[in-house]
Amino acid sequence: MFCIGCGQKLHEGAAFCAGCGAKSVGNASAQQTKAPVTAQAPASTVRAVNFKCSVCSAPLKIPSNARGQVTCPYCKADCLIQGLINNAEMAAKENINSGYPLLASPSTLHSKLISVLAGSPNMPLDVFEQAEVIREEHHCVPAYCFSCGAKAEYSYEKGVDRIEIVVDNSGRWSLTGTREIVVTDWHHDTGSISGNYVVFTPGNKELAKQVSVLYGDLSSSKLIDFDDLIFTSDVQMRSFNLPQISAYNDYAITLIANALEKDATDSFFPQAYRNFSLNSAPVIQKEMTRVILGMYNIVFKYRDEEFSVWMSGDGERAYYESLPVDMQRTKTLESKKQSMERAVESIPAPRMGALRAGMALSVIVPIVLMFIRMPSWYQWWYGLCLGIWALLIFSQLKKKKPEKYDKKCEEVRANHQRDIDNYLAQPSKIVNTFIEKKRGLRGIYANAAIGQIDVAPVQPVRNEKPDPNNIWGT
């Protein structure tokens, strides 16, 4: 018996085609199988909603409260889905009641990976041709959710601006005047701040950085009940191996202190401040729940070396520790910058000795003439005026000579900078060409669509101070 939709040969008694899912028109009397069997694991790019019955290949709808066993609505076979069993076991063992699922499509993950490569510093020019995506891993990572009420005392210096009038007298021959300047007076002050915060900390030592970076801005309102969390059967379940007290002391307290500082300093605006500090550790009352977070690990190979890019469950955020780097491009760029500096240094500095001597003589000669007997008073006055005139001319020449030197340096820098900018623009041109061709990366995403690509530079994140702007639930 063959499928009328795709022509594929059907197993005896199959109610649906395993290839296209079309319903079979043959006799399905042999479908009354009651023995528990295990459903076939879906491909790595297939979402959990696409599970199929292992007996008749009918699509399985995973109901809420599923705990590993799903009954096929067509052949009534009881199918055991290993991924659901693992999730249920962890939920019972670790007292988990909510989490964040894996929601990203292959197209979303593919596009995010291209964005990461496109924004990589010193990207190799052949990375899009040579890179091959070899694996998409699904991870279920534990975390702690702390709901905290916190309060702290702080001290700082606040700035008070005032207008001050100063005398402007730059030299013997300049006019005397006044001008206004703004002066900031700093005064010590204290205060207190309190608030309610929801922060999430890692529950697994190995993936602590990934949890902190990928889910730093997730709102707690986006968590869903554990009963509605469905992961593919190939999901890798991580254990709670980071003690709660360690997660609280190493992560939660720092996050809450940063949030208190941000709220306090925001209240100062638009007043200037400096030297802000919390006088002591914040007093915190806390409640804790345990959650699990879906996470992707995209592994690709470039020139026989493997690289990993971790992504959040929605595919919107990425974390990596290393990416392909073209060392030759790095050296070339550094060489171009050094050439620019050498070219500027080779420009001869202006010699000011003759101009300074001329200015000095313009002052000294009239003074000497005052003590020398002149034929008449108007000849002495004429010599004085001539000295003043010479002093003004030498002063202008002394001012313009450095300006001419600075202009020459700017021209040399601009010429070299254009060359550097053109060199830096090469990766962008390659990225744009790649995107215009709408061609996927080699490997498992070769046929995946390309969505929105963000080519903004991406920087690796390593042990950064938690960002108070990314506190969950604020």
C-alpha positions as CSV (number, residue, x, y, z in Angstrom):
1,M,0.0,0.0,0.0
2,F,1.3,3.4,-1.0
3,C,0.5,7.0,0.2
4,I,-1.8,8.9,-2.2
5,G,-0.1,12.2,-1.3
6,C,3.7,11.5,-1.7
7,G,3.8,7.9,-3.1
8,Q,5.8,6.6,-0.2
9,K,5.2,2.9,0.8
10,L,3.1,2.6,3.9
11,H,3.5,0.1,6.7
12,E,0.7,-2.4,7.0
13,G,-2.1,-1.0,9.1
14,A,-0.7,2.6,9.1
15,A,-3.4,5.3,9.3
16,F,-1.1,8.1,8.3
17,C,1.9,8.5,6.0
18,A,5.2,8.8,7.9
19,G,6.6,11.1,5.3
20,C,3.9,13.7,4.6
21,G,1.3,12.9,7.3
22,A,-1.5,12.3,4.9
23,K,-4.3,10.0,6.1
24,S,-4.3,6.5,4.7
25,V,-7.4,5.3,2.8
26,G,-6.6,1.7,3.5
27,N,-8.0,-0.6,6.2
28,A,-6.8,0.5,9.6
29,S,-8.2,-2.5,11.5
30,A,-4.7,-3.5,12.5
31,Q,-4.2,-0.3,14.5
32,Q,-5.6,-1.4,17.8
33,T,-2.2,-1.7,19.5
34,K,-2.2,-1.2,23.2
35,A,1.4,-2.1,24.2
36,P,3.3,0.9,25.4
37,V,6.0,2.0,22.9
38,T,8.4,4.8,22.7
39,A,7.8,7.6,20.1
40,Q,10.5,8.2,17.6
41,A,12.7,11.2,18.6
42,P,12.1,14.1,16.2
43,A,14.9,15.7,14.2
44,S,16.8,18.4,16.0
45,T,15.1,21.1,14.0
46,V,11.6,19.8,14.7
47,R,9.6,21.5,17.5
48,A,7.9,19.5,20.2
49,V,4.5,20.0,18.7
50,N,5.5,17.8,15.8
51,F,5.7,14.5,17.6
52,K,4.3,11.5,15.7
53,C,2.9,8.3,16.8
54,S,5.4,5.5,16.4
55,V,2.7,3.0,15.3
56,C,0.5,4.8,12.8
57,S,2.6,8.0,12.3
58,A,-0.3,10.3,13.2
59,P,0.7,13.7,14.6
60,L,0.5,13.6,18.4
61,K,-1.0,16.6,20.3
62,I,0.8,16.9,23.6
63,P,-1.8,17.9,26.3
64,S,-1.1,19.9,29.4
65,N,-0.1,17.9,32.4
66,A,1.5,15.3,30.2
67,R,4.0,13.2,32.2
68,G,5.7,11.2,29.4
69,Q,2.8,9.0,28.1
70,V,0.5,10.2,25.3
71,T,-2.3,8.2,23.8
72,C,-2.7,8.4,20.0
73,P,-6.2,9.6,19.2
74,Y,-6.3,7.4,16.1
75,C,-4.8,4.0,16.8
76,K,-5.1,4.3,20.6
77,A,-1.5,3.3,21.1
78,D,0.2,4.5,24.3
79,C,3.4,6.3,23.3
80,L,6.1,7.0,25.8
81,I,8.0,10.2,25.0
82,Q,11.4,10.2,26.8
83,G,11.8,14.0,26.9
84,L,8.5,14.4,28.7
85,I,9.5,11.7,31.2
86,N,12.8,13.4,31.9
87,N,11.0,16.8,32.4
88,A,8.5,15.2,34.8
89,E,11.1,13.5,36.8
90,M,13.1,16.7,37.2
91,A,10.0,18.6,38.2
92,A,9.2,16.2,40.9
93,K,12.8,15.9,42.2
94,E,13.7,19.5,42.1
95,N,10.3,21.1,43.0
96,I,10.1,23.1,39.7
97,N,6.9,24.7,38.8
98,S,7.7,27.1,35.9
99,G,10.2,27.9,33.2
100,Y,10.9,29.2,29.7
101,P,10.5,26.9,26.7
102,L,12.4,26.5,23.4
103,L,10.5,28.6,20.9
104,A,12.9,29.6,18.2
105,S,12.5,28.3,14.7
106,P,15.5,27.2,12.5
107,S,15.2,30.4,10.5
108,T,15.5,32.5,13.7
109,L,18.5,30.6,15.0
110,H,20.1,30.7,11.5
111,S,19.6,34.4,11.2
112,K,21.0,35.1,14.7
113,L,24.1,33.0,14.0
114,I,24.7,35.1,10.8
115,S,24.3,38.3,12.9
116,V,26.8,37.1,15.4
117,L,29.4,36.2,12.7
118,A,28.7,39.5,10.8
119,G,29.4,41.5,14.0
120,S,32.5,39.6,15.0
121,P,35.6,41.8,15.3
122,N,38.3,40.9,12.7
123,M,35.9,38.5,10.9
124,P,37.7,36.3,8.4
125,L,36.5,37.2,4.9
126,D,35.8,33.6,4.0
127,V,33.8,32.7,7.1
128,F,30.5,32.6,5.3
129,E,31.9,30.3,2.7
130,Q,33.9,28.0,5.0
131,A,31.8,27.8,8.2
132,E,29.6,24.7,8.5
133,V,26.8,24.4,11.2
134,I,27.2,20.8,12.4
135,R,24.9,20.6,15.5
136,E,22.0,22.3,17.2
137,E,21.8,21.2,20.9
138,H,18.8,21.7,23.1
139,H,19.5,22.3,26.8
140,C,17.2,22.6,29.8
141,V,19.1,24.7,32.4
142,P,18.0,25.2,36.1
143,A,17.9,28.6,37.7
144,Y,16.7,30.2,41.0
145,C,14.1,33.0,41.0
146,F,14.5,35.3,44.0
147,S,11.7,37.7,44.9
148,C,13.2,40.2,47.2
149,G,12.3,43.3,49.2
150,A,15.5,45.3,49.7
151,K,16.6,48.5,51.5
152,A,19.9,50.3,51.9
153,E,21.5,53.5,53.0
154,Y,23.8,55.4,50.7
155,S,26.1,58.4,50.6
156,Y,27.2,60.6,47.6
157,E,28.4,64.1,46.6
158,K,25.9,66.2,44.9
159,G,26.9,69.1,42.6
160,V,25.4,72.6,42.8
161,D,26.2,74.9,39.9
162,R,26.8,78.6,40.2
163,I,27.9,81.4,37.9
164,E,31.2,83.1,38.5
165,I,32.6,86.2,36.7
166,V,36.3,86.2,35.9
167,V,38.6,88.9,34.5
168,D,39.8,88.0,31.0
169,N,43.3,89.5,30.5
170,S,45.5,87.3,28.3
171,G,48.5,89.6,27.7
172,R,50.1,93.1,27.8
173,W,48.6,94.1,24.5
174,S,45.2,92.5,24.8
175,L,42.0,94.3,26.0
176,T,40.8,93.6,29.5
177,G,37.3,92.3,29.9
178,T,35.1,89.8,31.9
179,R,33.4,86.5,31.2
180,E,31.1,84.1,33.0
181,I,32.0,80.5,33.8
182,V,30.0,77.8,35.5
183,V,31.5,76.4,38.7
184,T,30.2,73.3,40.4
185,D,30.4,73.1,44.2
186,W,30.3,69.6,45.7
187,H,28.5,68.8,48.9
188,H,28.3,65.5,50.8
189,D,24.8,64.0,51.3
190,T,23.2,60.8,52.4
191,G,19.9,59.0,51.8
192,S,18.1,55.7,51.7
193,I,16.5,53.6,48.9
194,S,14.1,50.6,49.0
195,G,12.3,48.5,46.4
196,N,10.9,45.1,45.4
197,Y,12.9,43.1,42.8
198,V,12.7,39.8,41.0
199,V,16.1,38.5,40.0
200,F,17.1,35.2,38.4
201,T,20.4,33.5,39.2
202,P,22.1,30.4,37.7
203,G,21.4,27.0,39.3
204,N,24.1,25.2,37.3
205,K,27.8,25.9,37.6
206,E,28.8,24.9,34.0
207,L,26.2,27.2,32.3
208,A,26.2,30.1,34.9
209,K,27.5,32.7,32.4
210,Q,25.0,31.6,29.7
211,V,22.1,32.0,32.1
212,S,23.3,35.4,33.3
213,V,23.7,36.8,29.8
214,L,20.9,35.2,27.8
215,Y,18.2,35.7,30.4
216,G,19.3,38.9,31.9
217,D,16.4,40.9,30.6
218,L,13.6,38.3,30.7
219,S,10.5,39.4,32.6
220,S,9.2,37.0,35.1
221,S,5.8,37.4,33.5
222,K,7.0,35.5,30.5
223,L,7.6,32.3,32.5
224,I,5.0,29.6,31.9
225,D,3.7,26.8,34.1
226,F,5.8,23.6,34.1
227,D,2.8,21.6,33.0
228,D,2.8,23.6,29.7
229,L,6.5,23.3,29.1
230,I,7.2,20.8,26.3
231,F,10.7,20.0,25.1
232,T,12.0,17.7,22.4
233,S,13.1,14.3,23.5
234,D,16.7,15.1,22.7
235,V,16.9,17.9,25.3
236,Q,19.8,17.7,27.6
237,M,18.6,18.1,31.2
238,R,21.1,19.9,33.5
239,S,21.1,19.4,37.2
240,F,21.0,21.8,40.1
241,N,24.7,21.7,41.1
242,L,25.0,25.3,42.3
243,P,23.8,25.5,45.9
244,Q,21.1,28.0,46.6
245,I,23.2,29.9,49.1
246,S,26.0,30.3,46.6
247,A,23.6,31.5,43.9
248,Y,22.2,34.0,46.4
249,N,25.6,35.3,47.7
250,D,27.4,35.3,44.3
251,Y,24.7,36.6,42.1
252,A,21.5,37.8,43.7
253,I,23.0,40.2,46.2
254,T,25.1,41.9,43.5
255,L,22.1,42.2,41.2
256,I,19.9,43.7,43.9
257,A,22.6,46.1,45.0
258,N,23.1,47.3,41.4
259,A,19.3,47.7,41.1
260,L,19.2,49.8,44.3
261,E,22.1,52.0,43.0
262,K,20.3,52.5,39.7
263,D,17.0,53.5,41.3
264,A,18.9,55.9,43.7
265,T,21.0,57.6,41.0
266,D,18.0,57.9,38.7
267,S,16.2,59.9,41.4
268,F,19.1,62.4,41.3
269,F,18.5,63.4,37.6
270,P,19.1,66.1,36.4
271,Q,21.4,66.9,39.3
272,A,25.0,66.0,39.0
273,Y,26.5,63.6,41.4
274,R,29.7,61.6,42.1
275,N,31.3,59.2,44.5
276,F,28.1,57.2,45.1
277,S,28.4,54.2,47.4
278,L,26.1,52.0,49.5
279,N,27.1,52.4,53.1
280,S,26.5,48.7,53.8
281,A,25.2,45.5,52.3
282,P,21.4,45.9,51.5
283,V,19.0,44.4,53.9
284,I,17.0,41.8,51.9
285,Q,13.9,39.7,52.6
286,K,13.6,37.0,50.0
287,E,11.5,34.2,48.6
288,M,12.9,31.6,46.3
289,T,11.4,29.4,43.6
290,R,13.1,27.0,41.1
291,V,12.7,27.3,37.3
292,I,14.2,25.7,34.2
293,L,15.2,27.7,31.1
294,G,15.4,26.5,27.5
295,M,18.6,27.2,25.7
296,Y,20.2,26.4,22.3
297,N,23.8,25.7,21.7
298,I,24.7,26.1,18.0
299,V,28.0,24.4,17.1
300,F,29.7,25.3,13.8
301,K,33.1,24.4,12.4
302,Y,35.5,26.7,10.7
303,R,38.9,25.5,9.4
304,D,38.8,22.3,11.5
305,E,38.0,24.2,14.7
306,E,34.7,24.1,16.5
307,F,32.9,27.1,17.9
308,S,29.8,27.4,20.1
309,V,27.2,30.1,20.2
310,W,24.6,29.9,22.9
311,M,21.1,31.4,22.3
312,S,18.1,32.1,24.5
313,G,14.9,30.1,24.0
314,D,13.4,32.7,21.7
315,G,16.6,33.1,19.7
316,E,16.9,36.8,20.4
317,R,20.0,36.9,22.5
318,A,23.4,35.2,21.9
319,Y,26.5,34.4,24.0
320,Y,29.9,33.3,22.9
321,E,33.4,33.1,24.3
322,S,35.3,32.9,21.0
323,L,34.7,33.3,17.3
324,P,36.8,32.9,14.2
325,V,39.4,35.7,14.0
326,D,41.7,36.5,11.1
327,M,45.0,37.2,12.7
328,Q,46.5,38.5,9.5
329,R,43.8,41.1,9.2
330,T,44.4,42.1,12.8
331,K,48.1,42.6,12.1
332,T,47.4,44.5,8.9
333,L,45.1,46.8,10.6
334,E,47.6,47.5,13.4
335,S,50.3,48.1,10.7
336,K,48.1,50.7,9.0
337,K,47.5,52.5,12.3
338,Q,51.2,52.5,13.0
339,S,51.9,53.9,9.5
340,M,49.6,56.7,10.1
341,E,51.3,57.7,13.4
342,R,54.8,57.5,11.7
343,A,53.6,59.7,8.8
344,V,52.4,62.3,11.3
345,E,55.6,62.1,13.3
346,S,57.6,62.6,10.1
347,I,56.1,66.1,9.6
348,P,58.7,68.6,10.8
349,A,57.5,70.6,13.7
350,P,57.5,74.4,13.2
351,R,60.6,76.3,14.3
352,M,59.6,79.3,16.4
353,G,63.0,80.6,17.4
354,A,63.2,83.4,14.7
355,L,59.7,84.6,15.5
356,R,60.4,84.7,19.2
357,A,63.6,86.7,18.6
358,G,61.7,89.1,16.3
359,M,59.0,89.6,19.0
360,A,61.7,90.3,21.6
361,L,63.5,92.8,19.4
362,S,60.2,94.6,18.8
363,V,59.9,95.2,22.5
364,I,63.6,95.8,23.3
365,V,64.4,98.3,20.5
366,P,61.8,100.9,21.4
367,I,62.9,100.7,25.0
368,V,66.5,101.3,24.0
369,L,65.5,104.2,21.8
370,M,63.9,105.9,24.8
371,F,67.3,106.3,26.3
372,I,69.1,107.4,23.2
373,R,69.1,111.1,22.2
374,M,66.9,111.5,19.1
375,P,67.0,114.6,16.8
376,S,63.4,115.3,17.7
377,W,60.5,113.8,19.7
378,Y,58.5,112.7,16.7
379,Q,61.3,110.5,15.4
380,W,61.3,108.7,18.8
381,W,57.5,108.3,18.6
382,Y,57.9,106.9,15.0
383,G,60.3,104.3,16.3
384,L,57.9,103.3,19.1
385,C,55.0,102.8,16.6
386,L,57.3,100.8,14.3
387,G,58.2,98.5,17.2
388,I,54.5,97.9,18.1
389,W,53.7,97.2,14.5
390,A,56.5,94.7,14.3
391,L,55.4,93.0,17.5
392,L,51.8,92.5,16.1
393,I,53.2,91.0,12.9
394,F,55.5,88.6,14.6
395,S,52.6,87.6,17.0
396,Q,50.3,86.8,14.1
397,L,53.1,84.7,12.3
398,K,53.8,82.9,15.5
399,K,50.1,82.0,15.8
400,K,49.6,80.9,12.2
401,K,52.7,78.7,11.9
402,P,51.4,76.1,14.4
403,E,48.0,76.3,12.8
404,K,49.6,75.4,9.4
405,Y,51.4,72.5,11.1
406,D,48.2,71.2,12.7
407,K,46.4,71.4,9.4
408,K,49.1,69.4,7.7
409,C,48.8,66.7,10.4
410,E,45.1,66.5,10.1
411,E,45.4,66.1,6.3
412,V,47.9,63.2,6.7
413,R,45.7,61.6,9.3
414,A,42.6,61.9,7.2
415,N,44.3,60.3,4.2
416,H,45.4,57.3,6.2
417,Q,42.1,57.1,8.0
418,R,40.3,56.8,4.7
419,D,42.5,53.8,3.9
420,I,41.8,52.2,7.3
421,D,38.0,52.8,6.9
422,N,38.0,51.2,3.5
423,Y,39.9,48.2,5.0
424,L,37.4,47.9,7.8
425,A,34.5,48.1,5.4
426,Q,35.5,44.9,3.6
427,P,33.7,42.5,6.0
428,S,30.5,44.7,5.8
429,K,30.6,44.4,2.0
430,I,31.0,40.6,2.2
431,V,28.1,40.4,4.7
432,N,25.8,42.5,2.5
433,T,26.7,40.3,-0.5
434,F,26.0,37.2,1.4
435,I,22.6,38.5,2.6
436,E,21.6,39.6,-0.8
437,K,22.2,36.2,-2.2
438,K,19.8,34.8,0.4
439,R,22.0,31.7,0.7
440,G,22.2,29.8,4.0
441,L,25.3,28.7,5.8
442,R,26.6,25.2,5.1
443,G,25.4,22.3,7.2
444,I,22.1,21.7,9.0
445,Y,20.8,25.2,8.2
446,A,21.6,25.1,4.5
447,N,17.9,25.1,3.5
448,A,16.7,27.3,6.3
449,A,15.4,30.8,5.5
450,I,17.2,33.9,6.5
451,G,15.3,36.5,8.5
452,Q,16.3,39.9,9.9
453,I,20.1,40.3,10.1
454,D,21.6,42.7,12.5
455,V,25.2,43.5,11.5
456,A,25.9,45.7,14.6
457,P,29.2,44.7,16.2
458,V,28.8,42.0,18.9
459,Q,31.2,41.8,21.7
460,P,31.9,38.6,23.8
461,V,30.7,38.7,27.4
462,R,33.0,37.5,30.1
463,N,32.5,38.0,33.8
464,E,30.9,41.4,33.5
465,K,29.3,43.2,36.3
466,P,25.6,42.6,36.2
467,D,23.7,45.3,34.4
468,P,21.0,46.8,36.6
469,N,19.0,47.7,33.5
470,N,18.5,44.0,32.9
471,I,16.9,43.1,36.2
472,W,14.0,40.7,35.6
473,G,10.6,41.9,36.6
474,T,11.5,45.6,37.0
